[in-house]
């Protein structure tokens, strides 16, 4: 069943990946939840965008305490999503359409209902007693150290049978695996091999820098020496961000495990990995370590562009920092995913500005050096949904409401048909999350009939990216600017392209550097900035591209 890569083992380099959140993509059995058959049904829409691969958020067996990121069986499909046969059929159709399939591997922790943990917690002497991070209490009965959970409260939970604490970086029902135990690594790699043998093309590795913790369980220090870093690991309403996470993640031992993971993948043709790195101010340094040398991860993404900043200074700073730190690795850039507010709402100042920002953002993303990841619905310019507390399903949002509203606002169902209930997502009386009216109005069928829609702009922009080899894996060098403009050159072989983006709300003029000769402007989709021999005139929120020599 494996997809033939035609000899291009590096297909992932410069690829466009489309993230599918299965719960919210398409329901086919009327239970109000998306499923694998729904993904199969809508693959033609994804293919029409011109993407190279899809990344599926978890569909494994799970109690769904964290919407599938709490796995109880790594080698089976949860019944709410369908069956293994449904997965095989979905993957076969994706491959027929020329789309590769990347699946989410959540291996830093399991569900507390996973058979491994059920056995591990039963005694201190069973065969899997050391498969999770267990520790004795302090003499006063408190937790072994000061580690915190991202989802609130201590990072330790007491177990009365073993009379020990176990570590959890997220929910108490998501115990952390003990990667210091090689048997755990072996068992996890067997589950990865299960999906490789089934023909999947790659893995998105959830929280890839969380696999190991400090063997000595040392306390994390506060961020006091650098208070500006507080809040980079979590919303500033969450005390997790007040610690400098030196010991509960990003341990040096992780590098050897990633080499083992890569060695397994290298036994198969054309497979890839995308690591999620959440490491505060150290994220790009961690990406450099995890992607260097060609023997660990193929690429990583961080949260650097998933913040509220949509400015030339911020984007240039992130890219230049990456280029400085990562010499032989690769990055995957994104503005949105299932964990952050949708970028149209983060970046736009008014409702009227949203479609303009949506078009400009994908144009910027498509011009950057690296692979790029799109999140379902962003091709429609969907804004963040405003949900009532009683509609929330995300345990993170429920815990920190109202200071932090969680992640449900970006996880609402995909709107397919404006005239149908729940915008065509489900025939059920109630959807698992509501479809807000403002999202239904941006449905796929509505935008198909509007040539100037965000959807059509995405298709044209991704086609523009594919038609220029320099944009796939060419070099990238920033150009000095007389104003707050994002200007850079992409080059490969004989192709040398200048891009200028005005992300401000004022018209601007870009002065060409001395010695740069401007060729004819290229028809960059959606933009018509004017140029003379020495300057480019841009309107507010405008863009320009031309060949140069």
URJO-V56445 format. One record per backbone hydrogen bond with DSSP energy under -1.0 kcal/mol. NH is the residue of the N-H (numbers start at 1). CO is the residue of the C=O. E is the energy in kcal/mol with one decimal. If there is no record, write none. Layout:
NH;CO;E
NH;CO;E
This chain:
8;5;-1.8
9;7;-1.4
11;8;-1.2
13;10;-1.8
15;12;-1.7
17;372;-2.9
18;53;-2.7
19;374;-3.7
20;55;-3.2
24;21;-2.4
25;22;-1.2
27;425;-2.5
34;23;-2.8
35;26;-2.2
36;81;-2.5
39;35;-1.5
40;36;-2.3
41;37;-2.3
42;38;-1.5
43;40;-1.1
46;42;-1.4
47;43;-2.9
48;44;-1.8
49;46;-1.2
50;47;-1.3
52;16;-2.6
53;16;-1.6
54;100;-2.6
55;18;-2.2
56;102;-2.7
57;20;-2.5
61;76;-1.2
67;64;-1.1
69;66;-1.7
72;61;-2.9
73;61;-1.2
78;59;-2.6
81;78;-2.2
82;78;-1.1
87;83;-1.9
88;84;-2.7
89;85;-2.4
90;86;-2.3
91;87;-2.7
92;88;-2.4
93;89;-2.1
94;90;-2.3
95;91;-2.6
96;92;-2.1
97;93;-1.7
98;95;-1.3
99;94;-3.1
100;52;-2.4
102;54;-3.1
103;202;-2.1
104;56;-1.5
105;204;-2.9
110;175;-1.8
111;71;-2.9
112;173;-1.7
114;111;-1.4
118;114;-2.4
119;115;-2.1
120;116;-2.3
121;117;-2.6
122;119;-1.2
129;126;-1.8
131;128;-1.9
133;176;-1.8
134;132;-1.2
135;165;-2.3
138;142;-2.5
141;138;-2.9
149;153;-2.7
150;169;-2.8
152;149;-1.7
155;147;-2.8
157;166;-2.1
159;164;-2.7
163;159;-1.6
164;159;-1.1
165;135;-3.0
166;157;-2.4
167;133;-2.1
168;155;-2.4
174;171;-1.9
176;167;-2.7
177;108;-1.8
178;131;-2.7
179;177;-1.1
181;178;-1.7
185;181;-1.4
186;182;-2.6
187;183;-2.3
188;184;-2.4
189;185;-2.6
190;186;-1.6
191;187;-1.3
192;188;-1.8
193;189;-2.3
194;190;-1.7
195;191;-1.2
196;192;-2.1
197;193;-2.9
199;196;-1.4
200;195;-2.0
201;101;-2.5
203;272;-1.9
204;103;-2.4
205;274;-2.8
206;105;-1.9
208;276;-1.6
210;207;-2.1
214;247;-2.9
217;214;-1.4
223;242;-1.8
226;223;-2.2
229;226;-2.4
230;227;-1.5
231;241;-1.2
232;229;-1.9
238;235;-2.6
241;238;-1.8
242;239;-2.2
243;240;-1.3
244;221;-3.3
246;244;-2.5
250;209;-4.0
254;251;-1.9
255;252;-1.4
257;253;-1.2
258;254;-2.4
259;255;-1.5
260;256;-1.6
261;257;-2.5
262;258;-2.5
263;259;-2.4
264;260;-1.7
265;261;-2.0
266;262;-2.6
267;264;-1.4
268;265;-2.2
272;201;-1.5
274;203;-2.6
275;299;-2.3
276;205;-2.5
277;301;-2.5
282;279;-2.0
283;280;-1.6
286;282;-2.3
287;283;-2.6
288;284;-2.2
289;285;-1.8
290;286;-2.4
291;287;-1.8
292;288;-1.0
297;290;-2.4
299;273;-1.1
300;330;-1.2
301;275;-2.7
306;303;-1.1
315;311;-2.4
316;312;-2.5
317;313;-2.2
318;314;-2.4
319;315;-2.5
320;316;-3.0
321;317;-2.1
322;318;-2.2
323;319;-2.7
324;320;-2.3
325;321;-2.2
326;322;-3.3
332;300;-2.4
333;371;-2.9
346;342;-1.5
347;343;-2.9
348;344;-2.0
354;351;-1.1
357;353;-2.6
358;354;-2.9
359;355;-1.9
360;356;-2.4
361;357;-2.9
362;358;-1.6
363;359;-1.6
364;360;-2.3
365;361;-2.7
366;362;-2.6
371;331;-2.4
372;15;-2.4
373;333;-2.4
374;17;-3.4
376;19;-1.9
378;375;-2.6
380;377;-1.5
381;378;-1.3
382;377;-1.8
385;409;-2.6
391;388;-1.7
392;389;-1.4
398;394;-2.4
399;395;-2.0
400;396;-1.7
401;397;-1.1
404;400;-1.9
410;407;-1.1
411;408;-1.3
414;24;-2.9
416;423;-2.7
417;423;-2.5
420;417;-1.5
423;420;-1.8
424;421;-1.8
425;422;-2.1
432;32;-2.2
440;436;-2.4
441;437;-2.2
442;439;-1.6
443;440;-1.5
444;415;-1.7
445;416;-2.3
447;443;-2.0
448;444;-2.3
450;447;-1.6
453;450;-2.1
457;453;-1.8
458;454;-2.4
459;455;-1.8
460;456;-2.3
461;457;-2.7
462;458;-2.7
463;459;-1.9
464;460;-2.3
465;461;-2.3
466;462;-2.1
467;463;-1.6
468;465;-1.3
471;468;-2.1
473;469;-1.5
474;470;-1.1
475;491;-2.6
477;489;-2.2
479;487;-2.6
485;483;-2.4
486;501;-2.5
488;499;-2.1
489;477;-2.9
490;497;-2.4
491;475;-1.5
492;495;-2.5
495;492;-2.3
497;490;-3.2
498;546;-3.0
499;488;-2.9
500;544;-2.3
501;486;-2.6
502;542;-3.0
508;538;-2.7
510;536;-3.0
512;534;-3.0
516;513;-1.9
519;547;-3.3
522;545;-2.4
524;522;-2.6
527;524;-2.0
530;537;-1.4
532;535;-2.9
536;510;-2.3
537;530;-2.8
538;508;-3.1
541;504;-1.8
544;500;-1.9
546;498;-1.6
547;520;-1.2
548;496;-2.3
549;517;-2.0
